[in-house]
Amino acid sequence: MWIPPRAPTDRFYSRLQWTLIALVAALLLYGFVIARFVPTPRGLGFRLVILSMLVFNALWWSIADRRFARCIESTRFSNAARAIAGAFTAGLVAPMVYMFITGRMPQFMKGPVWYASAVTLWNIGLVCCLPLVAGLRLAALAFSWSWQRWCGRGRVEHDPAPLPPRAPPSSAEQTTPNALVSRRALLKTAVATAPMALLGGSVLAWRDQAAFVVRRHDVPAPWLPDRLRGLTISHVSDLHVGRLFRPDMLPRVVDAVNALNSDLLLITGDVVDNSNALLPPALDAIGRMQHRYGCFLCIGNHDEIDDRAEFIRMVRERFDLLINRRRSLEIGGERLCIAGIDYAGSDEPRGSRPGHRRDVRSALMNYDKNVEGPMIALAHHPHTWDALRDSGVPLTLSGHTHGGQLMFAPPGSGFDRGAGELLFRYIRGFFGDDRSRLFVNSGVGNWFPVRINAPAEIVQLRLV
């Protein structure tokens, strides 16, 4: 079989790929090492993250284009495949270029949800998977080189007899369509075609971003006054109103909450995904959710992405947003205290964040159960429960985990194993005992377009 000569663009590809790899290494060095010691302005940090995604896209395109150019012998099909790969990359990179220039995330309100899902899934998947694939490739090359060196020790080398030159293929052979579907071509171009096919299948499989289930749970509450037994709570978390969970999906949530007809409405953060521009329709929807005794919210990490101060101001104009604060309300002649904890992300201080434990101490300062009533705490991050439990808070409601997002088994199976374990001690459902209990809501909205065995949910809790 005739082996085509080395393409003249191979040197260009090699130099481009090594340049991109060096740029990625520099960005990672800055992000994980230098940024710990040198303060980085928020806008610059955001653009560096977007730049790293653009570099990963350029690296993938260079690999795909090179494979299509070298491994498909038909010039016509090779050029078509390269054009498709280029258009595919450009379509998924365009929003990233916008983000790099403006420093803001587009909401895709005028585009289909599947496109926003594809952009999110592709760029996050590329950043997570490409370094792993590159590492495995380098490890394989190192092993192959070491094996050849070890096997070649003591071997006497002989110059092989020269092979007779082979004639180049005819023009008909160069353009035969069969070359496109040969096993060799498919295997060598799989690094380019497989991710494209996987992305398309994933977007089609999870195209309904508004799907959720409604669950009801009875929660033992021996700490509750007898006259409050049977109190019901509609627990809503992680609406993430934005590019995936659109404002036109909110009426379904409102109808589901109203059908529960609960006494309290408690919302544990991430009302918006990343833009306060979508806060008005989100707040309008919350205003239409029915309750008898009050609606209370705590703040989530996505609520801070755009402008934390503006988010707080806009929400507090209409609702009781509790950030290291608490409210005591009277229900049926008894007192009940609702506390909201700020989002910290870690137990101990980190950067400008005081940590969960300091936030809890601030929220519970001078708290008197006999005066204010037993406490229900709202904390977006479930790890906050450790400090709340140590402080004697009997019930904590959280969100943030999205049920683990990618899990091996559905909730209730008793096998909570999956991607959520990499980040969270408490993934979904109930933890603790009658003295102190945590409930982690899987959330109703999405920032990431795929859920596996982690269905979105709205929950009613009945305290018994």
Stockholm file with secondary structure:
# STOCKHOLM 1.0

chainA/1-464         MWIPPRAPTDRFYSRLQWTLIALVAALLLYGFVIARFVPTPRGLGFRLVILSMLVFNALWWSIADRRFARCIESTRFSNAARAIAGAFTAGLVAPMVYMFITGRMPQFMKGPVWYASAVTLWNIGLVCCLPLVAGLRLAALAFSWSWQRWCGRGRVEHDPAPLPPRAPPSSAEQTTPNALVSRRALLKTAVATAPMALLGGSVLAWRDQAAFVVRRHDVPAPWLPDRLRGLTISHVSDLHVGRLFRPDMLPRVVDAVNALNSDLLLITGDVVDNSNALLPPALDAIGRMQHRYGCFLCIGNHDEIDDRAEFIRMVRERFDLLINRRRSLEIGGERLCIAGIDYAGSDEPRGSRPGHRRDVRSALMNYDKNVEGPMIALAHHPHTWDALRDSGVPLTLSGHTHGGQLMFAPPGSGFDRGAGELLFRYIRGFFGDDRSRLFVNSGVGNWFPVRINAPAEIVQLRLV
#=GR chainA/1-464 SS CCCCCCCTTHHHHHHHHHHHHHHHHHHHHHHHTGGGTSCCCHHHHHHHHHHHHHHHHHHHHHHHHHHHHHHCCCHHHHHHHHHHHHHHHHHHHHHHHHHHHHSSCCCCTTSCHHHHHHHHHHHHHHHHHHHHHHHHHHHHHHHHHHHHHHHTTTCCCCCCCCCCCCCCCCHHHHTCGGGGGCHHHHHHHHHHHHHHHHHHHHHHHTCCTTCCEEEEEEECCTTSCGGGTTCEEEEECCCCBTTTBCGGGHHHHHHHHHHHCCSEEEEESCCBSSCGGGHHHHHHHHHTSCCSSEEEEECCSGGGTTTHHHHHHHHHTTSEECSSEEEEEEETTEEEEEEEECCCSSSSCBTTBCCHHHHHHHHTTTCCHHHHCSEEEEESSTTHHHHHHHTTCSEEEECCSGGGSBBSSCTTSSCCCBGGGGTCSCCSEEEECSSSEEEECCCSSCSSSCCBSCCCEEEEEEEC
#=GC SS_cons         CCCCCCCTTHHHHHHHHHHHHHHHHHHHHHHHTGGGTSCCCHHHHHHHHHHHHHHHHHHHHHHHHHHHHHHCCCHHHHHHHHHHHHHHHHHHHHHHHHHHHHSSCCCCTTSCHHHHHHHHHHHHHHHHHHHHHHHHHHHHHHHHHHHHHHHTTTCCCCCCCCCCCCCCCCHHHHTCGGGGGCHHHHHHHHHHHHHHHHHHHHHHHTCCTTCCEEEEEEECCTTSCGGGTTCEEEEECCCCBTTTBCGGGHHHHHHHHHHHCCSEEEEESCCBSSCGGGHHHHHHHHHTSCCSSEEEEECCSGGGTTTHHHHHHHHHTTSEECSSEEEEEEETTEEEEEEEECCCSSSSCBTTBCCHHHHHHHHTTTCCHHHHCSEEEEESSTTHHHHHHHTTCSEEEECCSGGGSBBSSCTTSSCCCBGGGGTCSCCSEEEECSSSEEEECCCSSCSSSCCBSCCCEEEEEEEC
//
